[in-house]
């Protein structure tokens, strides 16, 4: 099943995307797609509802982040062998873990803001893994039991902040709007093999990224199990699993970065597409 959230910022409602490409309102059955409502059993209960019994939502509505109240936004670096080669870096022995601030979360088609003093704003299409139930010290063999589903993530980065100012990567990853997720949360039954999905990204119609999750170094079960050894994963946490080659930083002969007024389109096979416009940071937006 394809679940989603829709509506204006701060007033999002839960819904599902039916087989006729219609958005159906689920708000009479669940208050939000967040927390305990993401448990596999709860999602199965919602999926059993006859879509024809649910109200149809206007197609012009804003599509919101597919998960509400994200608790942790966990990122994995250099997790594609071909991306590591592009970056000229050795494959990591263990998953390279960093965080993105949850204030970066936005809808899949919301504008992406270029930060103040930005120099090297970059894109990264990724497979997102949504945790569905509390996971601590999870065995590799059972790790997928803790996954609610999958989504598209654009792990945006400001490379100058990330790589040239010392310290951790989080400050280059966490600007507002640097974490579009969705459009859908696609349940695991519709994604039998998350390790064989095409994923791609275009900027202004030019395709920069065109990869496949079969190049991931650490699989989804490995990541869930590994992370659960160091922290408790809670329902609604998101693990974004790395990006294939084609990021702006890796372009030859010269890197290519985002500027105001550009359009990104990206998608993951079976998980839908995103489309964002880049806008400049404006001082008056700060309250």
ROZAVO-142166 format. One record per residue (C-alpha): residue in one letter; x, y, z negated; residue number from 1. Coordinates in Angstrom, 3 decimals. Each point is the difference from the previous one (the first is absolute). Example, Ala and Ser with C-alpha at 12.3 -4.5 7.8 and 13.67 -1.06 7.14 Angstrom:
<zator residu="A" u="12.300" v="-4.500" w="-7.800" num="1"/>
<zator residu="S" u="1.370" v="3.440" w="0.660" num="2"/>
***
This chain:
<zator residu="X" u="0.000" v="0.000" w="0.000" num="1"/>
<zator residu="X" u="1.078" v="3.576" w="0.653" num="2"/>
<zator residu="X" u="-0.685" v="2.295" w="-2.931" num="3"/>
<zator residu="X" u="0.535" v="3.756" w="-0.014" num="4"/>
<zator residu="X" u="-0.702" v="3.203" w="-1.887" num="5"/>
<zator residu="X" u="-1.548" v="3.042" w="1.634" num="6"/>
<zator residu="X" u="-1.100" v="3.522" w="-0.789" num="7"/>
<zator residu="X" u="1.549" v="3.339" w="-0.985" num="8"/>
<zator residu="X" u="2.959" v="0.271" w="-2.355" num="9"/>
<zator residu="X" u="-1.127" v="-0.676" w="-3.553" num="10"/>
<zator residu="X" u="-3.374" v="-1.442" w="1.042" num="11"/>
<zator residu="X" u="1.025" v="-3.219" w="1.762" num="12"/>
<zator residu="X" u="-2.390" v="-2.949" w="0.222" num="13"/>
<zator residu="X" u="0.635" v="-3.710" w="0.628" num="14"/>
<zator residu="X" u="-1.024" v="-1.586" w="3.254" num="15"/>
<zator residu="X" u="0.645" v="-2.807" w="2.433" num="16"/>
<zator residu="X" u="0.676" v="-0.068" w="3.711" num="17"/>
<zator residu="X" u="-2.337" v="-2.479" w="1.661" num="18"/>
<zator residu="X" u="0.454" v="-2.090" w="3.133" num="19"/>
<zator residu="X" u="-1.854" v="2.617" w="2.071" num="20"/>
<zator residu="X" u="2.537" v="2.684" w="-0.952" num="21"/>
<zator residu="X" u="-2.444" v="1.707" w="-2.345" num="22"/>
<zator residu="X" u="0.843" v="1.338" w="-3.453" num="23"/>
<zator residu="X" u="-2.403" v="-1.326" w="-2.636" num="24"/>
<zator residu="X" u="-0.518" v="1.591" w="-3.411" num="25"/>
<zator residu="X" u="0.840" v="-2.268" w="-2.968" num="26"/>
<zator residu="X" u="-0.544" v="2.549" w="-2.769" num="27"/>
<zator residu="X" u="-3.196" v="-1.727" w="-1.215" num="28"/>
<zator residu="X" u="2.058" v="-3.109" w="-0.741" num="29"/>
<zator residu="X" u="3.357" v="1.316" w="-1.255" num="30"/>
<zator residu="X" u="1.146" v="3.389" w="-1.268" num="31"/>
<zator residu="X" u="3.384" v="0.012" w="1.737" num="32"/>
<zator residu="X" u="2.585" v="-2.190" w="1.682" num="33"/>
<zator residu="X" u="2.432" v="0.264" w="-2.871" num="34"/>
<zator residu="X" u="1.302" v="-1.899" w="-3.012" num="35"/>
<zator residu="X" u="-1.912" v="-3.125" w="-0.981" num="36"/>
<zator residu="X" u="-2.323" v="0.407" w="2.980" num="37"/>
<zator residu="X" u="2.895" v="-1.176" w="2.164" num="38"/>
<zator residu="X" u="0.087" v="-3.452" w="-1.572" num="39"/>
<zator residu="X" u="-0.319" v="-2.665" w="2.726" num="40"/>
<zator residu="X" u="-3.199" v="-1.345" w="-1.582" num="41"/>
<zator residu="X" u="-1.593" v="3.461" w="-0.038" num="42"/>
<zator residu="X" u="0.979" v="0.680" w="3.609" num="43"/>
<zator residu="X" u="-1.462" v="-3.379" w="0.984" num="44"/>
<zator residu="X" u="-3.230" v="0.965" w="-1.750" num="45"/>
<zator residu="X" u="-0.145" v="3.259" w="1.964" num="46"/>
<zator residu="X" u="0.841" v="-1.776" w="3.237" num="47"/>
<zator residu="X" u="-2.974" v="-2.325" w="-0.518" num="48"/>
<zator residu="X" u="-2.447" v="2.928" w="0.203" num="49"/>
<zator residu="X" u="-1.875" v="0.140" w="3.307" num="50"/>
<zator residu="X" u="1.435" v="3.096" w="1.742" num="51"/>
<zator residu="X" u="-3.363" v="0.617" w="1.659" num="52"/>
<zator residu="X" u="-1.441" v="0.676" w="-3.458" num="53"/>
<zator residu="X" u="2.417" v="2.876" w="-0.596" num="54"/>
<zator residu="X" u="-0.496" v="3.609" w="1.149" num="55"/>
<zator residu="X" u="1.952" v="1.100" w="3.068" num="56"/>
<zator residu="X" u="2.434" v="2.876" w="-0.527" num="57"/>
<zator residu="X" u="0.562" v="2.815" w="2.496" num="58"/>
<zator residu="X" u="3.018" v="-0.844" w="2.164" num="59"/>
<zator residu="X" u="1.247" v="3.570" w="-0.319" num="60"/>
<zator residu="X" u="0.676" v="-0.387" w="-3.716" num="61"/>
<zator residu="X" u="3.513" v="0.358" w="-1.400" num="62"/>
<zator residu="X" u="1.728" v="-3.348" w="-0.565" num="63"/>
<zator residu="X" u="1.603" v="0.103" w="-3.440" num="64"/>
<zator residu="X" u="2.883" v="-2.055" w="-1.448" num="65"/>
<zator residu="X" u="-1.199" v="-3.604" w="0.026" num="66"/>
<zator residu="X" u="0.902" v="-0.478" w="-3.678" num="67"/>
<zator residu="X" u="-1.043" v="2.350" w="-2.771" num="68"/>
<zator residu="X" u="2.029" v="0.965" w="-3.064" num="69"/>
<zator residu="X" u="3.220" v="-1.665" w="1.133" num="70"/>
<zator residu="X" u="2.055" v="-0.773" w="-3.091" num="71"/>
<zator residu="X" u="3.388" v="-0.805" w="1.522" num="72"/>
<zator residu="X" u="1.261" v="0.667" w="3.522" num="73"/>
<zator residu="X" u="2.970" v="-2.360" w="0.327" num="74"/>
<zator residu="X" u="2.220" v="0.158" w="3.071" num="75"/>
<zator residu="X" u="2.524" v="-2.456" w="1.405" num="76"/>
<zator residu="X" u="2.974" v="1.319" w="1.969" num="77"/>
<zator residu="X" u="1.961" v="-1.651" w="2.808" num="78"/>
<zator residu="X" u="-2.369" v="-2.947" w="0.132" num="79"/>
<zator residu="X" u="0.173" v="-0.510" w="3.772" num="80"/>
<zator residu="X" u="3.135" v="-1.544" w="1.404" num="81"/>
<zator residu="X" u="-0.225" v="2.060" w="3.187" num="82"/>
<zator residu="X" u="-0.528" v="3.241" w="-1.951" num="83"/>
<zator residu="X" u="3.047" v="-0.714" w="-2.176" num="84"/>
<zator residu="X" u="2.015" v="-0.514" w="3.179" num="85"/>
<zator residu="X" u="-1.325" v="3.306" w="1.359" num="86"/>
<zator residu="X" u="1.102" v="1.724" w="-3.212" num="87"/>
<zator residu="X" u="3.410" v="-1.676" w="0.121" num="88"/>
<zator residu="X" u="-0.543" v="-1.486" w="-3.460" num="89"/>
<zator residu="X" u="0.434" v="-3.519" w="-1.339" num="90"/>
<zator residu="X" u="-3.065" v="-2.026" w="-0.894" num="91"/>
<zator residu="X" u="-0.725" v="0.258" w="-3.734" num="92"/>
<zator residu="X" u="0.557" v="-3.056" w="-2.174" num="93"/>
<zator residu="X" u="-3.059" v="0.917" w="-2.075" num="94"/>
<zator residu="X" u="-3.017" v="2.163" w="0.894" num="95"/>
<zator residu="X" u="0.916" v="3.682" w="-0.043" num="96"/>
<zator residu="X" u="-2.737" v="1.530" w="-2.159" num="97"/>
<zator residu="X" u="-0.993" v="3.648" w="-0.362" num="98"/>
<zator residu="X" u="-3.197" v="1.902" w="-0.746" num="99"/>
<zator residu="X" u="-2.168" v="2.556" w="1.723" num="100"/>
<zator residu="X" u="-2.053" v="2.340" w="-2.220" num="101"/>
<zator residu="X" u="-3.693" v="-0.863" w="0.102" num="102"/>
<zator residu="X" u="-0.759" v="3.696" w="0.614" num="103"/>
<zator residu="X" u="1.319" v="-0.671" w="3.517" num="104"/>
<zator residu="X" u="-2.998" v="-2.244" w="0.790" num="105"/>
<zator residu="X" u="-2.363" v="1.372" w="2.636" num="106"/>
<zator residu="X" u="-2.442" v="-1.198" w="2.628" num="107"/>
<zator residu="X" u="1.173" v="-1.654" w="3.222" num="108"/>
<zator residu="X" u="-0.994" v="2.950" w="2.166" num="109"/>
<zator residu="X" u="0.654" v="2.864" w="-2.415" num="110"/>
<zator residu="X" u="2.505" v="2.680" w="0.972" num="111"/>
<zator residu="X" u="3.615" v="-0.655" w="-0.990" num="112"/>
<zator residu="X" u="1.722" v="2.994" w="-1.555" num="113"/>
<zator residu="X" u="3.611" v="0.856" w="0.829" num="114"/>
<zator residu="X" u="1.600" v="0.962" w="-3.355" num="115"/>
<zator residu="X" u="1.497" v="3.373" w="-0.770" num="116"/>
<zator residu="X" u="3.724" v="-0.001" w="0.906" num="117"/>
<zator residu="X" u="-0.439" v="-3.226" w="1.963" num="118"/>
<zator residu="X" u="2.660" v="-0.829" w="2.567" num="119"/>
<zator residu="X" u="-0.448" v="-3.648" w="0.898" num="120"/>
<zator residu="X" u="-3.573" v="-1.210" w="-0.449" num="121"/>
<zator residu="X" u="-0.345" v="-3.548" w="1.301" num="122"/>
<zator residu="X" u="-2.579" v="-2.731" w="0.590" num="123"/>
<zator residu="X" u="-0.184" v="-3.720" w="-0.909" num="124"/>
<zator residu="X" u="-2.867" v="-2.323" w="0.931" num="125"/>
<zator residu="X" u="-0.327" v="-2.778" w="-2.585" num="126"/>
<zator residu="X" u="-2.128" v="-2.910" w="-1.141" num="127"/>
<zator residu="X" u="-1.582" v="0.822" w="-3.363" num="128"/>
<zator residu="X" u="-0.869" v="-2.710" w="-2.535" num="129"/>
<zator residu="X" u="-2.812" v="0.780" w="-2.466" num="130"/>
<zator residu="X" u="0.092" v="-1.807" w="-3.331" num="131"/>
<zator residu="X" u="-3.345" v="-1.477" w="-1.084" num="132"/>
<zator residu="X" u="0.654" v="-1.371" w="-3.472" num="133"/>
<zator residu="X" u="2.505" v="0.439" w="-2.807" num="134"/>
<zator residu="X" u="3.300" v="-1.666" w="0.853" num="135"/>
<zator residu="X" u="2.854" v="-0.653" w="-2.421" num="136"/>
<zator residu="X" u="2.748" v="-2.597" w="0.455" num="137"/>
<zator residu="X" u="-1.764" v="-1.432" w="3.038" num="138"/>
<zator residu="X" u="1.381" v="-3.120" w="1.691" num="139"/>
<zator residu="X" u="0.852" v="0.286" w="3.678" num="140"/>
<zator residu="X" u="-2.433" v="-2.790" w="0.876" num="141"/>
<zator residu="X" u="-2.955" v="1.834" w="-1.573" num="142"/>
<zator residu="X" u="0.908" v="3.577" w="0.902" num="143"/>
<zator residu="X" u="-2.576" v="0.466" w="2.765" num="144"/>
<zator residu="X" u="-2.782" v="-0.792" w="-2.483" num="145"/>
<zator residu="X" u="0.623" v="3.455" w="-1.471" num="146"/>
<zator residu="X" u="-0.441" v="1.868" w="3.289" num="147"/>
<zator residu="X" u="-3.343" v="1.654" w="0.773" num="148"/>
<zator residu="X" u="0.897" v="0.853" w="3.569" num="149"/>
<zator residu="X" u="2.111" v="2.046" w="2.363" num="150"/>
<zator residu="X" u="0.004" v="3.492" w="1.504" num="151"/>
<zator residu="X" u="1.950" v="2.330" w="2.254" num="152"/>
<zator residu="X" u="2.428" v="2.381" w="-1.721" num="153"/>
<zator residu="X" u="1.994" v="2.894" w="1.426" num="154"/>
<zator residu="X" u="2.953" v="0.300" w="-2.388" num="155"/>
<zator residu="X" u="0.969" v="3.560" w="0.846" num="156"/>
<zator residu="X" u="3.376" v="1.283" w="-1.152" num="157"/>
<zator residu="X" u="1.944" v="3.231" w="-0.153" num="158"/>
<zator residu="X" u="3.453" v="-1.420" w="0.723" num="159"/>
<zator residu="X" u="1.937" v="3.033" w="-1.205" num="160"/>
<zator residu="X" u="-1.649" v="-0.287" w="-3.414" num="161"/>
<zator residu="X" u="0.343" v="-3.788" w="0.020" num="162"/>
<zator residu="X" u="3.600" v="-0.431" w="1.109" num="163"/>
<zator residu="X" u="1.887" v="3.266" w="-0.406" num="164"/>
<zator residu="X" u="-0.903" v="1.243" w="-3.469" num="165"/>
<zator residu="X" u="1.184" v="-2.863" w="-2.196" num="166"/>
<zator residu="X" u="-2.029" v="-2.119" w="-2.372" num="167"/>
<zator residu="X" u="-2.893" v="-2.244" w="0.921" num="168"/>
<zator residu="X" u="-1.984" v="-0.122" w="3.223" num="169"/>
<zator residu="X" u="-3.315" v="0.817" w="-1.687" num="170"/>
<zator residu="X" u="0.321" v="3.776" w="0.469" num="171"/>
<zator residu="X" u="0.296" v="-0.425" w="3.758" num="172"/>
<zator residu="X" u="-3.042" v="-2.262" w="0.106" num="173"/>
<zator residu="X" u="-2.518" v="1.712" w="-2.251" num="174"/>
<zator residu="X" u="-1.156" v="3.265" w="1.550" num="175"/>
<zator residu="X" u="-3.787" v="0.431" w="0.117" num="176"/>
<zator residu="X" u="-1.455" v="-1.860" w="3.034" num="177"/>
<zator residu="X" u="3.106" v="-2.199" w="0.379" num="178"/>
<zator residu="X" u="-2.039" v="-3.155" w="-0.669" num="179"/>
<zator residu="X" u="-2.906" v="-0.474" w="2.433" num="180"/>
<zator residu="X" u="-1.673" v="-3.382" w="-0.648" num="181"/>
<zator residu="X" u="-2.773" v="-1.718" w="1.937" num="182"/>
<zator residu="X" u="-2.309" v="0.262" w="1.855" num="183"/>
<zator residu="X" u="-1.004" v="-3.374" w="-1.389" num="184"/>
<zator residu="X" u="0.827" v="-2.372" w="-2.795" num="185"/>
<zator residu="X" u="-0.117" v="-3.288" w="1.926" num="186"/>
<zator residu="X" u="-0.505" v="-3.039" w="-2.212" num="187"/>
<zator residu="X" u="2.493" v="-2.854" w="0.098" num="188"/>
<zator residu="X" u="-2.390" v="-2.418" w="1.712" num="189"/>
<zator residu="X" u="0.192" v="2.187" w="3.121" num="190"/>
<zator residu="X" u="3.814" v="0.081" w="-0.077" num="191"/>
<zator residu="X" u="1.060" v="-3.656" w="-0.098" num="192"/>
<zator residu="X" u="3.648" v="0.870" w="0.746" num="193"/>
<zator residu="X" u="1.199" v="3.444" w="-1.108" num="194"/>
<zator residu="X" u="3.446" v="-0.899" w="1.362" num="195"/>
<zator residu="X" u="-0.978" v="0.085" w="3.676" num="196"/>
<zator residu="X" u="-1.699" v="3.354" w="0.539" num="197"/>
<zator residu="X" u="0.918" v="2.584" w="2.611" num="198"/>
<zator residu="X" u="0.466" v="3.536" w="-1.289" num="199"/>
<zator residu="X" u="0.682" v="3.186" w="1.908" num="200"/>
<zator residu="X" u="0.239" v="3.785" w="-0.264" num="201"/>
<zator residu="X" u="-0.144" v="2.841" w="2.529" num="202"/>
<zator residu="X" u="0.755" v="3.706" w="-0.295" num="203"/>
<zator residu="X" u="-1.674" v="2.227" w="2.592" num="204"/>
<zator residu="X" u="-0.664" v="-3.066" w="2.143" num="205"/>
<zator residu="X" u="3.578" v="-1.296" w="-0.046" num="206"/>
<zator residu="X" u="0.347" v="-3.437" w="-1.565" num="207"/>
<zator residu="X" u="2.923" v="-0.029" w="-2.405" num="208"/>
<zator residu="X" u="-0.784" v="-3.116" w="-2.048" num="209"/>
<zator residu="X" u="-1.111" v="-3.316" w="1.466" num="210"/>
<zator residu="X" u="0.729" v="-2.887" w="-2.338" num="211"/>
<zator residu="X" u="-1.304" v="-3.117" w="-1.678" num="212"/>
<zator residu="X" u="-0.213" v="-1.024" w="-3.630" num="213"/>
<zator residu="X" u="1.799" v="-3.227" w="0.897" num="214"/>
<zator residu="X" u="3.219" v="1.999" w="-0.409" num="215"/>
<zator residu="X" u="-0.598" v="0.577" w="-3.707" num="216"/>
<zator residu="X" u="2.904" v="-1.146" w="-2.157" num="217"/>
<zator residu="X" u="-2.122" v="-0.556" w="-3.118" num="218"/>
<zator residu="X" u="-3.493" v="-1.401" w="0.526" num="219"/>
<zator residu="X" u="-3.183" v="1.204" w="-1.673" num="220"/>
<zator residu="X" u="-0.037" v="-2.876" w="-2.538" num="221"/>
<zator residu="X" u="3.666" v="0.638" w="-0.780" num="222"/>
<zator residu="X" u="-0.643" v="3.696" w="-0.617" num="223"/>
<zator residu="X" u="-3.033" v="-0.577" w="-2.226" num="224"/>
<zator residu="X" u="1.806" v="-2.652" w="-2.015" num="225"/>
<zator residu="X" u="3.231" v="1.980" w="-0.221" num="226"/>
<zator residu="X" u="-1.620" v="3.251" w="-1.103" num="227"/>
<zator residu="X" u="-2.111" v="-1.790" w="-2.595" num="228"/>
<zator residu="X" u="3.198" v="-1.043" w="-1.771" num="229"/>
<zator residu="X" u="0.766" v="3.636" w="-0.834" num="230"/>
<zator residu="X" u="-3.402" v="1.676" w="-0.344" num="231"/>
<zator residu="X" u="-3.636" v="-0.967" w="-0.339" num="232"/>
<zator residu="X" u="-1.809" v="0.473" w="3.290" num="233"/>
<zator residu="X" u="-3.528" v="1.273" w="-0.510" num="234"/>
<zator residu="X" u="-3.066" v="-0.067" w="2.274" num="235"/>
<zator residu="X" u="0.260" v="2.885" w="2.432" num="236"/>
<zator residu="X" u="3.797" v="0.156" w="0.015" num="237"/>
<zator residu="X" u="1.423" v="0.206" w="3.510" num="238"/>
<zator residu="X" u="3.212" v="-1.553" w="1.265" num="239"/>
<zator residu="X" u="1.144" v="1.431" w="3.308" num="240"/>
<zator residu="X" u="2.304" v="-2.535" w="1.556" num="241"/>
<zator residu="X" u="2.523" v="1.832" w="2.197" num="242"/>
<zator residu="X" u="0.121" v="1.230" w="3.562" num="243"/>
<zator residu="X" u="1.258" v="-1.272" w="3.369" num="244"/>
<zator residu="X" u="2.561" v="1.931" w="2.067" num="245"/>
<zator residu="X" u="-0.885" v="3.217" w="1.766" num="246"/>
<zator residu="X" u="-0.047" v="2.516" w="-2.834" num="247"/>
<zator residu="X" u="1.013" v="3.539" w="0.863" num="248"/>
<zator residu="X" u="3.265" v="-0.244" w="-1.896" num="249"/>
<zator residu="X" u="1.082" v="-2.922" w="2.148" num="250"/>
<zator residu="X" u="-0.552" v="1.580" w="3.414" num="251"/>
<zator residu="X" u="2.992" v="0.150" w="2.358" num="252"/>
<zator residu="X" u="1.913" v="2.028" w="0.950" num="253"/>
<zator residu="X" u="-1.621" v="2.424" w="-2.463" num="254"/>
<zator residu="X" u="-2.567" v="-0.443" w="-2.769" num="255"/>
<zator residu="X" u="-3.544" v="1.272" w="0.619" num="256"/>
<zator residu="X" u="-2.098" v="1.460" w="-2.817" num="257"/>
<zator residu="X" u="-3.536" v="1.280" w="-0.455" num="258"/>
<zator residu="X" u="-1.044" v="3.637" w="0.291" num="259"/>
<zator residu="X" u="-3.260" v="1.888" w="-0.376" num="260"/>
<zator residu="X" u="-2.625" v="-0.670" w="2.658" num="261"/>
<zator residu="X" u="0.838" v="-3.597" w="0.898" num="262"/>
<zator residu="X" u="-2.182" v="-3.103" w="0.013" num="263"/>
<zator residu="X" u="0.847" v="-3.433" w="-1.369" num="264"/>
<zator residu="X" u="-1.944" v="-3.121" w="0.967" num="265"/>
<zator residu="X" u="0.837" v="-3.321" w="-1.585" num="266"/>
<zator residu="X" u="-1.479" v="-3.384" w="-0.725" num="267"/>
<zator residu="X" u="0.462" v="-3.567" w="-1.143" num="268"/>
<zator residu="X" u="-1.592" v="-2.890" w="1.875" num="269"/>
<zator residu="X" u="-3.424" v="-0.772" w="-1.467" num="270"/>
<zator residu="X" u="0.224" v="2.760" w="-2.609" num="271"/>
<zator residu="X" u="-1.075" v="3.027" w="2.031" num="272"/>
<zator residu="X" u="1.635" v="3.246" w="1.053" num="273"/>
<zator residu="X" u="0.896" v="3.351" w="-1.529" num="274"/>
<zator residu="X" u="0.268" v="3.407" w="1.678" num="275"/>
<zator residu="X" u="1.511" v="3.037" w="-1.742" num="276"/>
<zator residu="X" u="0.791" v="3.561" w="0.958" num="277"/>
<zator residu="X" u="3.010" v="1.683" w="-1.569" num="278"/>
<zator residu="X" u="-0.552" v="3.394" w="-1.622" num="279"/>
<zator residu="X" u="2.351" v="2.442" w="-1.689" num="280"/>
<zator residu="X" u="0.133" v="0.445" w="-3.750" num="281"/>
<zator residu="X" u="-1.744" v="3.232" w="-0.977" num="282"/>
<zator residu="X" u="0.697" v="1.799" w="-3.256" num="283"/>
<zator residu="X" u="-3.628" v="1.006" w="-0.492" num="284"/>
<zator residu="X" u="-0.995" v="-3.681" w="-0.273" num="285"/>
<zator residu="X" u="1.676" v="-0.268" w="-3.417" num="286"/>
<zator residu="X" u="-2.487" v="0.585" w="-2.832" num="287"/>
***
